[in-house]
């Protein structure tokens, strides 16, 4: 526990107080827009959201994944505890999976999972509507004035307005419905026995299915995450090619801007986040669609 940041440790102790579980073996698993901490003895995973306004959204992700798991969909499962807030953070608790590090999840597996998800009937609970995917980044820019230069802020706010207008004008091909909201290979978890499950449901919503399908293409463009062959396998498994749709480039550009949110929120206190915000905005302002961006892990290793 001593190795955990104070705010993370406070969240873990709050879980211990409510569930009466052992937490002295807590282990940091991931740190980005969410911090994930494993509690091996208790067989739990604690997720701590960096956005203090995320409580309602995360409550919905817990409700939806409980339903999906009961319906047999391969997803992460919440524990028997409702999300709560502590010291400005939103905490949710999930069942800890027995994971296998290799092989990683593939494009084909992601395509199959999304095909399965999108083919399912509407869930029995009301879903948030994905009406303005840029709301989070707009809020982050307004709430963190020291995250970037004044010139970058002015450009970014103008770009957000432009992309909001472009989003509102999109004509989708697929029937809107249940979407994961952040579907890419980093959110695939290989479990012991070989199966893959889909995690990180914080952005589950009712919205355009094309939004789920754009994520691997964004990862390919900015992080070289998927090969061309993997993208073909992803498309074949899903049985529809989003890259041939007229709104493809607009969704890529929206995704690029929304991906700034966690960095903007950390930029005032974390130099690596501020540098990445500046780097990404420089490439966007130059109109360079192929400039590589850094992952959180690579930034911390520099």
C-alpha positions as CSV (number, residue, x, y, z in Angstrom):
1,X,0.0,0.0,0.0
2,X,2.9,2.4,0.7
3,X,3.7,2.5,-3.0
4,X,0.3,3.8,-4.0
5,X,-0.5,7.5,-4.4
6,X,-2.4,9.0,-1.5
7,X,-5.7,9.4,-3.4
8,X,-5.5,5.8,-4.7
9,X,-4.7,4.5,-1.2
10,X,-7.7,6.4,0.1
11,X,-10.0,4.7,-2.4
12,X,-8.6,1.2,-1.6
13,X,-9.1,1.8,2.1
14,X,-12.7,2.8,1.4
15,X,-13.3,-0.4,-0.4
16,X,-11.7,-2.3,2.5
17,X,-14.0,-0.6,5.0
18,X,-17.1,-1.4,3.0
19,X,-16.3,-5.0,1.9
20,X,-14.1,-6.0,4.8
21,X,-11.5,-7.5,2.6
22,X,-7.7,-7.7,2.8
23,X,-5.9,-4.9,0.8
24,X,-2.3,-5.0,2.1
25,X,-1.4,-6.9,-1.1
26,X,-2.9,-4.2,-3.4
27,X,-1.0,-4.0,-6.7
28,X,-1.2,-1.1,-9.3
29,X,-2.2,-2.6,-12.6
30,X,-2.9,0.4,-14.8
31,X,-2.8,4.2,-14.6
32,X,-4.4,6.4,-17.3
33,X,-7.9,7.9,-17.5
34,X,-8.6,5.2,-14.9
35,X,-6.3,3.8,-12.2
36,X,-6.8,0.0,-11.8
37,X,-5.6,-1.7,-8.6
38,X,-5.7,-5.5,-8.1
39,X,-6.6,-7.0,-4.7
40,X,-5.3,-10.6,-5.3
41,X,-6.5,-12.2,-2.0
42,X,-9.9,-10.7,-2.3
43,X,-10.1,-11.5,-6.0
44,X,-11.2,-8.0,-6.8
45,X,-10.1,-5.2,-9.2
46,X,-10.7,-1.6,-8.0
47,X,-11.1,1.0,-10.8
48,X,-10.7,4.7,-9.8
49,X,-11.9,7.2,-12.4
50,X,-10.0,10.4,-13.0
51,X,-13.1,12.3,-13.9
52,X,-15.0,13.3,-10.7
53,X,-18.2,13.7,-12.7
54,X,-18.3,10.1,-13.8
55,X,-20.4,8.5,-11.1
56,X,-23.7,8.2,-13.0
57,X,-21.8,7.0,-16.1
58,X,-20.0,4.3,-14.1
59,X,-23.1,3.2,-12.3
60,X,-24.6,2.6,-15.7
61,X,-21.6,0.6,-16.9
62,X,-22.0,-1.7,-13.8
63,X,-25.7,-2.1,-14.5
64,X,-25.2,-3.0,-18.2
65,X,-22.3,-5.4,-17.7
66,X,-24.2,-7.3,-15.0
67,X,-27.0,-7.8,-17.6
68,X,-24.6,-8.7,-20.4
69,X,-22.7,-11.2,-18.2
70,X,-26.0,-12.8,-17.2
71,X,-26.9,-13.0,-20.9
72,X,-23.6,-14.9,-21.6
73,X,-21.7,-12.1,-23.3
74,X,-17.9,-12.2,-22.6
75,X,-17.3,-9.1,-20.5
76,X,-15.7,-8.0,-17.3
77,X,-18.1,-8.5,-14.3
78,X,-18.8,-6.1,-11.5
79,X,-18.6,-7.2,-7.9
80,X,-21.6,-7.0,-5.5
81,X,-20.9,-3.4,-4.7
82,X,-22.2,-0.2,-6.2
83,X,-19.8,2.6,-7.4
84,X,-19.2,5.4,-5.0
85,X,-17.2,8.6,-4.7
86,X,-14.3,9.3,-2.4
87,X,-12.0,12.4,-2.3
88,X,-13.1,13.5,-5.7
89,X,-12.7,10.1,-7.4
90,X,-15.3,7.6,-8.6
91,X,-14.6,4.0,-7.5
92,X,-16.0,0.8,-8.9
93,X,-15.2,-2.8,-7.9
94,X,-15.0,-5.7,-10.3
95,X,-14.2,-9.4,-10.2
96,X,-10.5,-10.0,-10.7
97,X,-9.9,-12.2,-13.8
98,X,-7.3,-15.0,-14.1
99,X,-5.5,-13.5,-17.0
100,X,-3.0,-14.8,-19.5
101,X,-0.6,-12.2,-21.0
102,X,-0.1,-14.0,-24.3
103,X,-1.3,-14.0,-27.0
104,X,-2.9,-10.6,-26.9
105,X,-6.4,-10.0,-28.2
106,X,-6.6,-9.8,-32.0
107,X,-8.6,-7.7,-34.4
108,X,-10.6,-10.8,-35.4
109,X,-11.6,-11.4,-31.8
110,X,-12.6,-7.7,-31.3
111,X,-14.7,-7.8,-34.5
112,X,-16.5,-11.0,-33.3
113,X,-17.2,-9.5,-29.9
114,X,-18.6,-6.3,-31.4
115,X,-20.7,-8.3,-33.9
116,X,-22.1,-10.2,-30.9
117,X,-22.7,-7.1,-28.9
118,X,-24.4,-5.2,-31.7
119,X,-26.6,-8.1,-32.6
120,X,-28.1,-8.3,-29.1
121,X,-31.5,-6.8,-28.3
122,X,-31.7,-3.5,-26.5
123,X,-31.0,-4.0,-22.8
124,X,-33.8,-3.7,-20.2
125,X,-32.3,-0.5,-18.7
126,X,-32.2,3.0,-20.1
127,X,-28.8,3.8,-21.7
128,X,-27.1,7.2,-21.9
129,X,-27.3,8.7,-25.4
130,X,-24.1,9.4,-27.2
131,X,-25.2,12.8,-28.4
132,X,-22.0,14.8,-27.9
133,X,-18.8,12.8,-27.6
134,X,-16.8,16.0,-27.3
135,X,-18.5,17.1,-24.1
136,X,-15.8,15.5,-21.9
137,X,-12.8,17.3,-23.7
138,X,-14.7,20.6,-23.7
139,X,-15.2,20.2,-19.9
140,X,-11.6,19.3,-19.4
141,X,-10.3,22.3,-21.3
142,X,-12.6,24.6,-19.3
143,X,-11.7,23.1,-16.0
144,X,-7.9,23.0,-16.5
145,X,-6.7,26.4,-17.7
146,X,-3.0,25.5,-17.2
147,X,-3.0,22.4,-19.4
148,X,-1.9,24.2,-22.5
149,X,-0.9,27.5,-24.0
150,X,-3.5,30.2,-24.7
151,X,-3.0,29.7,-28.4
152,X,-3.5,26.0,-28.2
153,X,-6.6,26.4,-26.1
154,X,-8.1,28.9,-28.6
155,X,-7.4,26.5,-31.5
156,X,-8.7,23.5,-29.6
157,X,-12.0,25.1,-28.6
158,X,-12.6,26.2,-32.2
159,X,-11.9,22.7,-33.4
160,X,-14.3,21.2,-30.9
161,X,-17.0,23.5,-32.2
162,X,-16.2,22.5,-35.8
163,X,-16.3,18.8,-35.0
164,X,-19.5,19.1,-33.0
165,X,-21.2,20.5,-36.1
166,X,-19.7,17.7,-38.2
167,X,-20.9,15.1,-35.8
168,X,-24.4,16.5,-35.8
169,X,-24.5,16.3,-39.6
170,X,-23.4,12.6,-39.8
171,X,-25.7,10.2,-41.7
172,X,-25.1,6.7,-40.3
173,X,-25.5,3.5,-42.2
174,X,-25.9,1.0,-39.3
175,X,-28.9,1.0,-37.0
176,X,-28.0,2.8,-33.7
177,X,-28.1,0.8,-30.5
178,X,-26.0,-0.5,-27.6
179,X,-22.4,0.4,-28.1
180,X,-19.3,-0.3,-25.9
181,X,-18.0,3.2,-26.6
182,X,-14.2,2.6,-26.4
183,X,-13.7,-0.7,-28.3
184,X,-10.1,-1.4,-29.2
185,X,-7.6,-4.1,-28.5
186,X,-6.2,-2.5,-25.3
187,X,-9.6,-3.3,-23.8
188,X,-9.4,-7.0,-24.7
189,X,-8.4,-9.3,-21.8
190,X,-7.1,-12.8,-22.5
191,X,-8.1,-15.1,-19.6
192,X,-6.6,-18.4,-18.7
193,X,-8.1,-21.1,-21.0
194,X,-7.7,-18.8,-24.1
195,X,-11.0,-16.9,-24.2
196,X,-11.0,-13.1,-24.6
197,X,-13.4,-10.8,-22.7
198,X,-14.1,-7.1,-23.3
199,X,-13.4,-4.7,-20.5
200,X,-13.6,-1.0,-19.7
201,X,-17.3,-0.2,-20.1
202,X,-17.2,3.3,-18.8
203,X,-18.5,4.7,-22.1
204,X,-21.3,2.3,-22.8
205,X,-24.2,4.0,-24.4
206,X,-26.9,4.0,-27.1
207,X,-25.3,5.5,-30.2
208,X,-24.0,4.9,-33.7
209,X,-22.4,1.5,-34.1
210,X,-19.9,3.2,-36.4
211,X,-18.3,4.8,-33.2
212,X,-17.3,1.3,-31.9
213,X,-15.9,0.4,-35.3
214,X,-13.7,3.5,-35.6
215,X,-11.5,2.8,-32.6
216,X,-9.1,0.2,-34.2
217,X,-8.5,2.5,-37.1
218,X,-7.7,5.4,-34.8
219,X,-5.2,3.1,-32.9
220,X,-3.6,2.1,-36.2
221,X,-3.3,5.8,-37.3
222,X,-1.8,7.3,-34.2
223,X,-0.2,4.4,-32.3
224,X,0.6,1.7,-35.0
225,X,-1.4,-0.6,-32.9
226,X,-3.0,-2.8,-35.6
227,X,-1.4,-4.1,-38.8
228,X,-3.3,-3.8,-42.1
229,X,-3.9,-7.5,-41.9
230,X,-5.4,-7.2,-38.4
231,X,-7.8,-4.5,-39.6
232,X,-8.9,-6.7,-42.5
233,X,-9.5,-9.5,-40.0
234,X,-11.5,-7.1,-37.8
235,X,-13.6,-6.0,-40.7
236,X,-14.2,-9.5,-41.9
237,X,-15.2,-10.7,-38.4
238,X,-17.7,-7.8,-38.0
239,X,-18.9,-8.2,-41.6
240,X,-19.0,-4.5,-42.5
241,X,-16.2,-2.1,-43.4
242,X,-16.5,1.3,-41.6
243,X,-13.5,2.7,-43.6
244,X,-15.7,2.8,-46.7
245,X,-18.4,4.9,-45.0
246,X,-18.6,8.7,-45.8
247,X,-18.3,9.7,-42.2
248,X,-15.1,7.7,-41.5
249,X,-12.7,10.6,-41.5
250,X,-15.0,12.7,-39.3
251,X,-15.2,10.0,-36.7
252,X,-11.4,9.5,-36.7
253,X,-10.9,13.3,-36.1
254,X,-13.5,13.3,-33.3
255,X,-11.8,10.3,-31.7
256,X,-8.4,12.1,-31.9
257,X,-9.8,15.1,-30.0
258,X,-11.7,13.1,-27.4
259,X,-8.5,11.1,-26.6
260,X,-6.9,14.3,-25.2
261,X,-9.2,14.4,-22.2
262,X,-7.2,12.4,-19.6
263,X,-4.0,14.2,-20.6
264,X,-5.6,17.6,-20.2
265,X,-6.8,16.6,-16.7
266,X,-3.3,15.6,-15.7
267,X,-1.3,18.2,-17.5
268,X,-1.2,20.8,-14.6
269,X,0.5,18.3,-12.3
270,X,2.2,15.9,-14.6
271,X,4.9,17.2,-17.0
272,X,4.7,14.1,-19.3
273,X,0.9,14.8,-19.8
274,X,1.4,18.5,-20.6
275,X,4.2,17.6,-23.1
276,X,1.9,15.1,-24.8
277,X,-1.0,17.6,-25.0
278,X,1.4,20.0,-26.7
279,X,2.7,17.3,-29.1
280,X,-0.7,16.1,-30.2
281,X,-2.0,19.6,-30.7
282,X,1.0,20.6,-32.7
283,X,0.5,17.6,-35.1
284,X,-3.2,18.4,-35.4
285,X,-2.6,22.1,-36.1
286,X,-0.1,21.1,-38.8
287,X,-2.7,18.8,-40.3
288,X,-0.4,15.8,-40.0
289,X,-2.7,12.7,-39.9
290,X,0.1,10.2,-39.6
291,X,2.3,11.7,-36.9
292,X,2.8,9.1,-34.1
293,X,1.5,9.8,-30.7
294,X,2.7,8.4,-27.4
295,X,0.9,5.9,-25.1
296,X,0.7,6.5,-21.4
297,X,3.1,3.7,-20.8
298,X,5.7,4.9,-23.2
299,X,5.5,8.4,-21.8
300,X,6.2,7.2,-18.2
301,X,9.2,5.2,-19.5
302,X,10.9,8.3,-21.0
